[in-house]
Amino acid sequence: MILAFIATFSSAMALYYWSLSNAPKTELVSAQFPTGIPYTIGVSRISATEIQQASNTILVSGSGTASAQADEATVILGVQTEDEIASEASKRNAKSMNAIINALKSLGITEENMKTVSYSVQPIYSPKNYTKIIGYRVTNMISVKVTDMNLIGAVIDAAVENGANRISGVSFGLSQERREELVRKAYTAALKDAEDKATLIAKTLGLKITGVYSVSEKVYQPYQPYRYEIAAEALKGTPIIEGKLSISVTVQVIYTFE
């Protein structure tokens, strides 16, 4: 009886390995994603069998871009003071910075929109003897977020008038709400572009589009904030005009037809 069981078991195992070696193989085709786009977005893998089943398809890419005027600006400004005594340089610096902050508050800039980005105290060495300290330099820089674009020039003027002698520049960006709005518009435009292309192809070839087989994101390009670098003395009284920022999207759509 044991010999019969062993013979039966051996036959079953031989049949199992034969089925594995002769089973049809499914080739996997990896979808390509742009740098920074996780595999959880779109279709990560499509089997060769699925592609064969959807042979009546039209593959097109659609691109869309949405632009808007910058609705936020950040000004990096500050005060640099020098004195033979470090404490005196710090006192003069603090006095000027307090005057600047009070002037900005009078324009409606809140403390939440003003942040210290750097503060340093550095020795000044004699140009004739690099080992001898002849004074100290104190630098205090703050970032000022401006949401009323008409106030950018006034913010710079008020800072310069109250002692600001260091301005790193002005950068323009978009608020979270405006960014989300542009993303929606860019995706809508990209999908519409893909649909127009597929419709044109189908009409030209005498086909009828029956649906969408798959949609995947191909490229997503977020907006890039732009920055102006200008000397403090050149900014006073100079109007600042914000430009447009853009978000771009490219999608890949597979349509089915008959």
C-alpha positions as CSV (number, residue, x, y, z in Angstrom):
1,M,0.0,0.0,0.0
2,I,2.9,2.3,0.8
3,L,4.4,1.6,-2.6
4,A,1.1,2.4,-4.3
5,F,0.9,5.8,-2.4
6,I,4.5,6.7,-3.4
7,A,3.8,5.9,-7.1
8,T,0.6,7.9,-7.0
9,F,2.4,10.9,-5.3
10,S,5.3,10.8,-7.8
11,S,2.9,10.8,-10.8
12,A,1.1,13.8,-9.3
13,M,4.3,15.8,-8.8
14,A,5.5,14.9,-12.3
15,L,2.2,16.2,-13.7
16,Y,2.5,19.4,-11.6
17,Y,6.0,20.3,-12.8
18,W,5.0,19.5,-16.4
19,S,2.1,22.0,-16.2
20,L,4.5,24.6,-14.8
21,S,7.0,24.2,-17.6
22,N,4.4,24.2,-20.3
23,A,2.1,27.0,-18.9
24,P,1.8,30.1,-21.2
25,K,4.1,32.9,-20.1
26,T,2.8,36.4,-19.6
27,E,5.2,39.1,-20.4
28,L,5.0,42.3,-18.2
29,V,5.6,45.7,-19.8
30,S,6.8,48.3,-17.3
31,A,5.2,51.7,-17.5
32,Q,7.8,54.6,-17.5
33,F,7.3,57.4,-15.0
34,P,9.0,60.8,-14.8
35,T,11.4,61.4,-12.0
36,G,9.6,62.1,-8.8
37,I,6.3,60.5,-9.8
38,P,5.5,57.5,-7.6
39,Y,4.3,54.2,-9.1
40,T,1.0,54.6,-7.3
41,I,0.0,57.1,-9.9
42,G,-1.5,55.8,-13.1
43,V,-1.0,52.2,-14.4
44,S,2.2,50.7,-13.1
45,R,2.2,47.5,-15.1
46,I,0.2,46.2,-18.1
47,S,0.5,42.5,-19.2
48,A,1.0,41.5,-22.8
49,T,-2.3,39.6,-22.7
50,E,-4.2,42.8,-21.7
51,I,-2.5,44.7,-24.6
52,Q,-3.6,41.9,-27.0
53,Q,-7.2,42.0,-25.7
54,A,-7.3,45.8,-26.3
55,S,-5.9,45.7,-29.8
56,N,-8.6,48.1,-31.2
57,T,-7.1,51.1,-29.4
58,I,-5.8,54.6,-30.2
59,L,-2.9,55.8,-28.1
60,V,-2.5,59.6,-27.8
61,S,-0.8,62.1,-25.6
62,G,-2.4,65.4,-24.5
63,S,-0.7,68.4,-23.1
64,G,-2.1,71.3,-21.1
65,T,-0.8,74.4,-19.4
66,A,-2.4,76.9,-17.1
67,S,-1.0,80.2,-16.1
68,A,-1.8,83.0,-13.6
69,Q,-0.4,86.1,-12.2
70,A,1.7,85.6,-9.0
71,D,-0.4,86.4,-6.0
72,E,2.3,86.1,-3.4
73,A,5.8,87.7,-3.0
74,T,8.6,87.3,-0.5
75,V,11.1,90.0,0.1
76,I,14.4,89.2,1.9
77,L,15.8,92.3,3.5
78,G,17.8,93.3,6.5
79,V,20.3,95.5,8.2
80,Q,24.1,95.3,8.4
81,T,26.0,97.3,11.0
82,E,29.6,97.6,12.0
83,D,31.4,98.9,15.1
84,E,34.6,98.4,17.0
85,I,32.6,96.9,19.8
86,A,30.3,93.9,19.1
87,S,27.6,94.9,21.5
88,E,27.4,98.4,20.0
89,A,27.0,96.9,16.5
90,S,24.3,94.7,17.8
91,K,22.4,97.5,19.5
92,R,22.5,99.7,16.4
93,N,21.3,96.7,14.3
94,A,18.4,95.9,16.6
95,K,17.3,99.6,16.7
96,S,17.2,99.7,12.9
97,M,15.4,96.4,12.6
98,N,12.8,97.3,15.2
99,A,12.1,100.5,13.2
100,I,11.7,98.4,10.0
101,I,9.4,95.9,11.6
102,N,7.2,98.7,13.0
103,A,7.1,100.4,9.7
104,L,6.0,97.2,8.0
105,K,3.3,96.6,10.6
106,S,1.9,100.0,9.8
107,L,1.4,98.8,6.2
108,G,-0.6,95.8,7.4
109,I,2.1,93.2,7.4
110,T,1.5,90.8,10.3
111,E,4.2,89.3,12.5
112,E,3.3,85.9,11.2
113,N,4.4,87.0,7.7
114,M,7.8,88.2,9.0
115,K,10.5,85.7,9.9
116,T,14.2,85.9,10.7
117,V,16.2,83.9,8.1
118,S,19.7,84.7,9.4
119,Y,21.6,86.5,12.1
120,S,25.3,86.7,12.4
121,V,28.1,88.5,14.3
122,Q,31.4,88.3,12.5
123,P,34.8,89.8,13.3
124,I,36.4,92.4,11.0
125,Y,40.2,91.9,10.5
126,S,42.7,94.6,9.8
127,P,43.7,94.6,6.1
128,K,47.3,95.0,7.2
129,N,47.3,92.4,9.9
130,Y,44.9,89.5,9.3
131,T,45.3,88.3,12.9
132,K,44.1,91.6,14.4
133,I,40.4,92.2,14.9
134,I,39.5,95.9,14.4
135,G,35.7,95.6,14.7
136,Y,32.6,93.5,14.3
137,R,29.9,93.2,11.6
138,V,26.3,92.3,12.6
139,T,23.9,91.1,9.9
140,N,20.2,90.5,10.5
141,M,18.0,89.3,7.6
142,I,14.2,88.7,7.6
143,S,11.8,87.4,5.0
144,V,8.6,89.4,4.5
145,K,5.6,87.7,2.9
146,V,3.4,90.0,0.9
147,T,-0.1,88.9,-0.2
148,D,-1.2,92.3,-1.5
149,M,0.8,92.7,-4.6
150,N,0.2,96.4,-4.6
151,L,2.2,96.7,-1.4
152,I,5.5,95.3,-2.6
153,G,7.0,98.7,-3.6
154,A,5.7,100.3,-0.4
155,V,7.3,97.5,1.7
156,I,10.7,98.0,0.1
157,D,10.5,101.8,0.4
158,A,9.5,101.6,4.1
159,A,12.3,99.2,4.9
160,V,15.0,101.3,3.1
161,E,13.7,104.5,4.8
162,N,14.0,102.9,8.2
163,G,17.6,101.6,7.8
164,A,17.5,98.5,5.6
165,N,20.8,98.3,3.7
166,R,20.7,94.7,2.6
167,I,18.0,93.4,0.2
168,S,18.6,89.9,-1.3
169,G,15.7,90.2,-3.8
170,V,12.0,89.6,-4.4
171,S,10.6,86.2,-5.3
172,F,7.1,85.7,-6.7
173,G,5.0,82.6,-6.2
174,L,1.4,81.2,-5.9
175,S,-0.8,80.6,-3.0
176,Q,-2.0,77.1,-2.2
177,E,-5.5,77.9,-3.5
178,R,-4.2,79.3,-6.8
179,R,-1.8,76.4,-7.3
180,E,-4.6,73.9,-6.9
181,E,-6.8,75.9,-9.3
182,L,-4.0,75.8,-12.0
183,V,-3.4,72.1,-11.5
184,R,-7.1,71.4,-12.2
185,K,-7.1,73.6,-15.3
186,A,-3.9,72.1,-16.6
187,Y,-5.2,68.5,-16.3
188,T,-8.5,69.5,-17.9
189,A,-6.7,71.1,-20.8
190,A,-4.4,68.0,-21.2
191,L,-7.3,65.6,-21.3
192,K,-9.2,67.8,-23.8
193,D,-6.2,67.9,-26.0
194,A,-5.9,64.1,-26.0
195,E,-9.6,63.8,-26.7
196,D,-9.4,66.2,-29.7
197,K,-6.5,64.2,-31.2
198,A,-8.2,60.9,-30.8
199,T,-11.4,62.2,-32.3
200,L,-9.5,63.6,-35.3
201,I,-7.7,60.2,-35.9
202,A,-10.9,58.3,-35.6
203,K,-12.8,60.6,-38.0
204,T,-10.0,60.5,-40.6
205,L,-9.8,56.7,-40.5
206,G,-13.6,56.2,-40.4
207,L,-13.6,54.7,-36.9
208,K,-15.9,55.1,-33.9
209,I,-14.5,55.7,-30.4
210,T,-16.3,53.6,-27.9
211,G,-14.5,54.5,-24.6
212,V,-11.3,55.0,-22.7
213,Y,-9.1,52.0,-21.9
214,S,-6.6,53.7,-19.6
215,V,-5.3,57.1,-18.6
216,S,-1.8,57.8,-17.1
217,E,0.2,60.9,-16.2
218,K,3.3,61.2,-18.4
219,V,4.8,64.5,-17.2
220,Y,3.9,67.0,-14.5
221,Q,5.8,70.3,-14.4
222,P,5.0,72.4,-11.3
223,Y,5.5,76.2,-11.5
224,Q,8.9,77.6,-10.8
225,P,9.0,80.7,-8.6
226,Y,11.0,83.5,-10.1
227,R,13.3,85.9,-8.3
228,Y,14.6,89.4,-8.8
229,E,18.0,90.3,-7.5
230,I,18.3,94.1,-7.0
231,A,20.5,96.3,-4.9
232,A,18.7,98.1,-2.0
233,E,19.4,101.6,-3.2
234,A,18.0,100.8,-6.6
235,L,14.7,99.5,-5.2
236,K,13.5,102.6,-3.4
237,G,10.7,104.2,-5.3
238,T,10.9,101.6,-8.1
239,P,7.6,99.9,-9.1
240,I,7.6,96.1,-8.9
241,I,5.4,94.2,-11.4
242,E,4.7,90.5,-10.9
243,G,4.7,88.2,-13.9
244,K,2.8,85.0,-14.8
245,L,3.6,81.5,-13.5
246,S,2.7,78.3,-15.3
247,I,1.9,74.7,-14.5
248,S,2.1,72.0,-17.3
249,V,0.8,68.5,-17.5
250,T,1.1,65.8,-20.2
251,V,-1.2,62.7,-20.0
252,Q,-1.3,59.5,-22.1
253,V,-4.7,58.2,-23.0
254,I,-5.7,54.9,-24.7
255,Y,-9.1,55.0,-26.4
256,T,-11.0,52.0,-27.7
257,F,-12.7,52.0,-31.1
258,E,-14.8,49.8,-33.4
